[in-house]
Amino acid sequence: MSGPRVGVLALQGDTREHLAALEEAGAEPMTVRRRSELDSVDALVLPGGESTAMSHLLADFELLEPLRARLAEGLPAYGACAGMILLASEIEDAGAQGRAALPLRGIDMTVRRNAFGRQVDSFEGDIPFAGLDDPVRAVFIRAPWVERTGEGVQVLARAADHIVAVRQGSVLATAFHPEVTGDRRVHQLFVDIVNGRR
Ligand code: GLN
């Protein structure tokens, strides 16, 4: 049996690591740059990168409203770092007017962009993650944190007292980058969600 077709938004950011991680987790990954590709996937990963640039590329490639619509219809999605910012319903410190990061509203939450980055550009640590037996090595790079979660949003992990991983229905987001560590449990969780197993 073949795995679910999981797209990785490939306008900007670290797509390659996500494609590899998804394949190892049993999905059939593919890059998504156009509308026809977005229409054909069962689920989508929004990678790390720069949320302001990605927002405007989404608009330029005429993917912004179609992606919002698919998320509203229940497309399973996983956003890491910049991807978490994009999946938010509200973004704090979204960036300069006209170039600001644009919320896709996949999860009812407020995310502060570059929140950890104001204190320290990047850091990593092992953090407990709900549903996983052992802690996850979390790599934060100019990372956001979650400042508000709406009803129905499950907090999966915290770092330094801030919320850094959440799930609402079949949409998952982490402020950190599991794709760079070789530990596939977060991608496996997402593929299991896509398959309706978790
Ligand atoms: N600071 C970036 C942003 O605002 C996110 C950084 C990352 O994805 N590693 O989008």
Residues whose N, C-alpha, C, O or C-beta is under 5 A from the ligand:
A	BS01	LIG	G48 G49 E50 S51 T52 A80 C81 A82 R113 N114 I141 R142
